[in-house]
Amino acid sequence: MDSEAQFSQKANSSFTMDDFAKALEKHDYQFQKGQVVNGRVFQLDPDGAYVDIGGKSSAFVPRDEASLRTVTDLSEILPLNENLEFLIIRDQDAEGQVTLSRKQLEIQHIWDRLAQMQENSQTTQVRVINVNKGGVTVNVQGLRGFIPRSHLVERDNLEALKGQSLNAGFLEVNKSNNKLILSQRIATRSASFSTLEVNQLVLGKISGIKPFGVFVDLDGTSALLHIKQISQKFIENLEKVFQVGQPIKAIIIDLDEGKGRVALSTRVLENFPGEMLENMDEVMASAEARAERAKNKVSE
């Protein structure tokens, strides 16, 4: 037997099954990074807390992992002998001690809650903490988010938004790459959308004239009155019929909150083809009665 084989045989025989069991005991394999565990705080130190999580050795929560909020008194955040949930953020060290966090667990819960809010098209209050060319950085329930300039209602003087609270909807909630993008315009839109419904007569102002139709501002929500929905008669030039700033009454014929689309019609208010072109004032003056009649026709 050569010396290498003798050495390996000797090494094998000197490391018994008992030694193996003892080595395993030092390492508690039931606890791994990323796992949520229940634990009881049994000792507080200036730099953190020791927690019994039922393993063969204690676990430790560093002071800056105790909470998402600023910690002044650790015993308020981690009361002694109370059972709490923790997230394991570091595997066992040489002494078999794992590192825990309440803060990271709170952050996980917030991401989950925000994802749920996005799914339900809900909005949330955010506070503007910083401003740059592209938009504003905001505090969203303790997390850092961003609202692009194009999704702000006030786009010209961003500095004035610092420290302000805004109502915002969600564009992107992505926990895996810490991407949290919001929109103030979505929130404004959904607030106005909640008051709108199909077949409703609305009053707005013409905000733009295009070859295919006119845009109507309904209290901050933009709606389209398509050229085919203005009159039962063909219209050659919309600029001869309307002017920007002109008030107009119309019926909502379609709503798509997801895409932010509102479609309007005035042709359903006409008593005869071309009435909107020949006598718009009369159509507008009796729009309520005409809208009621149009609604009854639809339900018949």
C-alpha positions as CSV (number, residue, x, y, z in Angstrom):
1,M,0.0,0.0,0.0
2,D,1.5,3.3,-1.0
3,S,1.9,6.1,1.5
4,E,-1.0,8.2,0.0
5,A,-3.4,5.3,0.4
6,Q,-2.2,4.7,4.0
7,F,-2.7,8.4,4.8
8,S,-6.3,8.4,3.4
9,Q,-7.1,5.2,5.4
10,K,-5.8,6.7,8.5
11,A,-7.7,9.9,7.9
12,N,-10.9,8.0,7.3
13,S,-10.6,5.9,10.5
14,S,-9.8,8.8,12.7
15,F,-13.0,10.7,11.6
16,T,-15.7,8.4,13.2
17,M,-19.5,8.5,12.8
18,D,-19.6,10.2,16.3
19,D,-17.4,13.0,15.0
20,F,-19.7,13.4,12.0
21,A,-22.8,13.6,14.2
22,K,-21.1,16.2,16.4
23,A,-20.1,18.2,13.3
24,L,-23.8,18.1,12.2
25,E,-24.9,19.2,15.6
26,K,-22.9,22.4,15.3
27,H,-24.7,23.2,12.1
28,D,-28.5,23.5,12.3
29,Y,-29.5,22.8,8.7
30,Q,-33.2,23.5,9.3
31,F,-32.4,27.2,9.3
32,Q,-31.5,28.8,5.9
33,K,-31.2,32.3,4.5
34,G,-34.6,33.6,3.1
35,Q,-36.6,31.6,5.6
36,V,-39.3,33.2,7.8
37,V,-39.0,31.9,11.4
38,N,-40.8,32.5,14.8
39,G,-38.6,33.5,17.7
40,R,-38.5,34.8,21.2
41,V,-36.3,37.7,22.2
42,F,-34.4,36.7,25.4
43,Q,-31.6,39.3,25.6
44,L,-31.2,42.9,24.5
45,D,-27.8,44.5,23.8
46,P,-26.9,48.1,22.7
47,D,-26.1,46.7,19.2
48,G,-29.0,44.2,18.8
49,A,-31.1,41.4,20.3
50,Y,-30.6,37.7,20.9
51,V,-33.5,35.5,19.8
52,D,-34.4,31.9,20.6
53,I,-35.6,30.4,17.3
54,G,-35.7,26.8,18.6
55,G,-32.3,25.8,17.1
56,K,-29.2,24.5,18.8
57,S,-27.8,28.0,19.2
58,S,-29.3,31.5,19.5
59,A,-29.9,33.9,16.6
60,F,-29.1,37.6,16.5
61,V,-30.9,40.7,15.2
62,P,-28.5,43.6,14.5
63,R,-29.9,47.0,15.7
64,D,-30.2,48.3,12.2
65,E,-32.3,45.3,11.1
66,A,-34.8,45.7,14.0
67,S,-37.3,47.9,12.1
68,L,-37.9,50.0,9.0
69,R,-38.5,52.9,11.3
70,T,-35.7,54.7,13.1
71,V,-35.0,52.8,16.4
72,T,-34.5,54.8,19.5
73,D,-35.6,52.2,22.1
74,L,-34.9,48.6,21.0
75,S,-37.2,47.2,23.7
76,E,-40.2,48.9,22.1
77,I,-39.5,47.3,18.8
78,L,-38.4,43.9,20.1
79,P,-40.1,43.3,23.5
80,L,-38.5,40.6,25.7
81,N,-40.1,37.2,25.8
82,E,-42.6,38.0,23.0
83,N,-43.0,35.7,20.0
84,L,-42.3,37.5,16.7
85,E,-41.6,36.6,13.1
86,F,-38.2,37.2,11.6
87,L,-36.5,36.7,8.3
88,I,-33.1,34.9,8.2
89,I,-30.8,37.2,6.3
90,R,-27.5,35.3,6.9
91,D,-26.7,31.6,7.2
92,Q,-25.0,30.2,10.3
93,D,-21.6,31.5,11.2
94,A,-18.8,29.3,12.7
95,E,-20.6,29.3,16.0
96,G,-23.8,28.2,14.4
97,Q,-25.5,31.6,14.9
98,V,-27.9,32.9,12.2
99,T,-28.6,36.6,11.6
100,L,-32.2,37.7,11.6
101,S,-34.1,40.8,10.4
102,R,-37.5,42.3,11.2
103,K,-36.8,45.2,8.8
104,Q,-36.4,42.9,5.7
105,L,-39.6,41.1,6.6
106,E,-41.5,44.4,6.8
107,I,-40.0,45.4,3.4
108,Q,-41.2,42.0,1.9
109,H,-44.7,42.6,3.3
110,I,-44.8,46.1,1.8
111,W,-43.8,44.8,-1.7
112,D,-46.5,42.2,-1.5
113,R,-49.1,44.8,-0.4
114,L,-48.1,47.2,-3.2
115,A,-48.2,44.4,-5.8
116,Q,-51.8,43.6,-4.6
117,M,-52.7,47.3,-4.8
118,Q,-51.4,47.5,-8.4
119,E,-53.5,44.4,-9.3
120,N,-56.6,46.1,-7.9
121,S,-55.8,49.5,-9.6
122,Q,-55.6,51.2,-6.2
123,T,-53.8,54.4,-5.4
124,T,-51.7,55.4,-2.5
125,Q,-50.4,58.6,-0.8
126,V,-46.6,59.2,-1.4
127,R,-44.3,61.9,-0.1
128,V,-41.8,63.6,-2.5
129,I,-38.3,63.3,-1.0
130,N,-36.1,64.4,-4.0
131,V,-36.2,65.9,-7.4
132,N,-34.2,65.4,-10.6
133,K,-34.5,66.2,-14.3
134,G,-36.4,63.0,-15.0
135,G,-39.0,63.3,-12.2
136,V,-39.4,62.9,-8.5
137,T,-38.2,60.3,-5.9
138,V,-41.0,59.5,-3.4
139,N,-41.4,57.6,-0.1
140,V,-44.0,54.9,-0.6
141,Q,-44.9,53.3,2.7
142,G,-41.2,53.2,3.7
143,L,-39.9,52.2,0.2
144,R,-38.3,54.4,-2.3
145,G,-40.3,54.9,-5.5
146,F,-40.1,57.2,-8.6
147,I,-42.6,59.2,-10.6
148,P,-41.4,60.2,-14.1
149,R,-41.9,63.8,-15.0
150,S,-44.4,62.8,-17.7
151,H,-46.6,61.2,-15.1
152,L,-46.8,64.3,-12.8
153,V,-49.7,66.8,-13.0
154,E,-47.2,69.7,-12.2
155,R,-44.3,69.1,-14.6
156,D,-42.8,72.6,-14.8
157,N,-41.8,73.4,-11.2
158,L,-40.6,70.1,-9.7
159,E,-38.8,71.8,-6.8
160,A,-42.1,73.1,-5.5
161,L,-43.2,69.4,-5.0
162,K,-40.4,68.6,-2.5
163,G,-41.9,67.5,0.8
164,Q,-45.5,67.4,-0.7
165,S,-47.9,64.5,-0.4
166,L,-49.3,63.2,-3.7
167,N,-51.8,60.6,-4.6
168,A,-50.3,58.1,-7.1
169,G,-51.2,54.9,-8.9
170,F,-48.7,52.1,-9.9
171,L,-46.9,51.7,-13.2
172,E,-44.4,49.0,-12.1
173,V,-44.0,47.0,-8.9
174,N,-41.0,44.7,-9.2
175,K,-39.6,43.3,-5.9
176,S,-36.8,41.3,-7.7
177,N,-35.0,44.4,-9.1
178,N,-36.3,47.0,-6.6
179,K,-38.3,48.8,-9.3
180,L,-41.2,50.9,-8.0
181,I,-42.5,53.3,-10.6
182,L,-45.7,55.3,-9.9
183,S,-47.9,57.8,-11.7
184,Q,-49.8,60.8,-10.3
185,R,-51.8,61.1,-13.6
186,I,-53.2,57.5,-13.2
187,A,-54.5,58.5,-9.8
188,T,-56.1,61.7,-11.1
189,R,-57.6,59.8,-14.0
190,S,-59.0,57.0,-11.8
191,A,-60.5,59.6,-9.4
192,S,-62.4,61.2,-12.3
193,F,-63.2,57.8,-13.9
194,S,-65.0,56.7,-10.7
195,T,-67.6,59.4,-11.4
196,L,-68.2,58.5,-15.1
197,E,-70.5,55.8,-16.6
198,V,-71.8,54.8,-20.0
199,N,-75.0,56.6,-21.2
200,Q,-74.2,59.5,-18.8
201,L,-74.6,63.1,-20.2
202,V,-71.4,65.1,-19.4
203,L,-70.4,68.7,-19.8
204,G,-66.9,69.5,-20.9
205,K,-64.7,71.9,-22.8
206,I,-63.2,71.3,-26.2
207,S,-59.4,71.1,-25.7
208,G,-58.2,70.1,-29.1
209,I,-59.4,69.7,-32.7
210,K,-58.0,67.0,-35.0
211,P,-59.1,65.8,-38.4
212,F,-60.6,62.6,-36.8
213,G,-62.5,64.3,-34.0
214,V,-62.3,66.7,-31.1
215,F,-60.8,66.2,-27.6
216,V,-63.0,67.2,-24.7
217,D,-61.7,68.0,-21.2
218,L,-64.0,66.5,-18.5
219,D,-62.6,67.9,-15.3
220,G,-59.1,66.7,-16.0
221,T,-60.0,63.6,-17.9
222,S,-59.5,63.7,-21.7
223,A,-62.4,62.3,-23.8
224,L,-62.7,61.9,-27.6
225,L,-65.7,62.9,-29.6
226,H,-65.0,61.1,-32.9
227,I,-66.0,62.8,-36.1
228,K,-68.4,59.9,-36.9
229,Q,-70.1,60.4,-33.5
230,I,-70.7,64.2,-33.9
231,S,-73.6,64.1,-36.3
232,Q,-75.5,61.6,-38.4
233,K,-74.5,63.8,-41.4
234,F,-71.0,63.9,-42.9
235,I,-68.7,66.7,-41.7
236,E,-66.0,68.0,-44.0
237,N,-64.1,70.3,-41.7
238,L,-64.3,70.2,-37.9
239,E,-62.6,73.6,-37.4
240,K,-65.6,75.2,-39.0
241,V,-67.9,73.5,-36.5
242,F,-66.0,73.9,-33.2
243,Q,-63.5,76.0,-31.5
244,V,-61.1,75.3,-28.6
245,G,-62.5,76.3,-25.2
246,Q,-66.1,75.9,-26.4
247,P,-68.4,74.1,-23.8
248,I,-70.1,71.0,-25.1
249,K,-72.5,68.4,-23.7
250,A,-72.2,64.8,-24.9
251,I,-73.1,61.3,-24.0
252,I,-70.5,58.8,-22.9
253,I,-70.7,55.7,-25.2
254,D,-67.6,53.9,-24.1
255,L,-65.2,53.8,-21.1
256,D,-61.9,52.0,-20.8
257,E,-60.2,52.9,-17.5
258,G,-57.2,50.7,-18.1
259,K,-56.3,52.6,-21.2
260,G,-57.7,55.9,-19.9
261,R,-60.2,56.2,-22.8
262,V,-63.6,57.9,-22.8
263,A,-65.6,58.0,-26.0
264,L,-68.4,60.5,-26.5
265,S,-71.3,61.0,-28.9
266,T,-73.5,64.0,-29.8
267,R,-75.1,62.3,-32.8
268,V,-77.4,60.3,-30.4
269,L,-78.8,63.7,-29.3
270,E,-79.9,64.7,-32.8
271,N,-83.6,64.7,-33.8
272,F,-82.6,64.6,-37.5
273,P,-79.3,64.1,-39.4
274,G,-77.2,67.3,-39.4
275,E,-79.0,69.0,-36.5
276,M,-75.7,69.4,-34.6
277,L,-74.4,71.3,-37.6
278,E,-77.4,73.4,-38.3
279,N,-78.6,74.2,-34.8
280,M,-76.1,73.1,-32.2
281,D,-77.4,75.7,-29.6
282,E,-80.8,74.1,-29.7
283,V,-79.3,70.5,-29.3
284,M,-77.2,71.7,-26.3
285,A,-80.1,73.6,-24.7
286,S,-82.3,70.5,-24.6
287,A,-79.5,68.0,-24.2
288,E,-80.8,66.6,-20.8
289,A,-84.2,65.6,-22.3
290,R,-82.6,64.3,-25.5
291,A,-80.1,62.2,-23.4
292,E,-83.0,60.7,-21.4
293,R,-84.8,59.8,-24.7
294,A,-81.6,58.2,-26.1
295,K,-81.1,56.2,-22.9
296,N,-84.7,54.9,-23.1
297,K,-84.2,53.9,-26.7
298,V,-81.1,51.8,-25.7
299,S,-82.9,50.0,-22.9
300,E,-86.0,49.1,-25.1
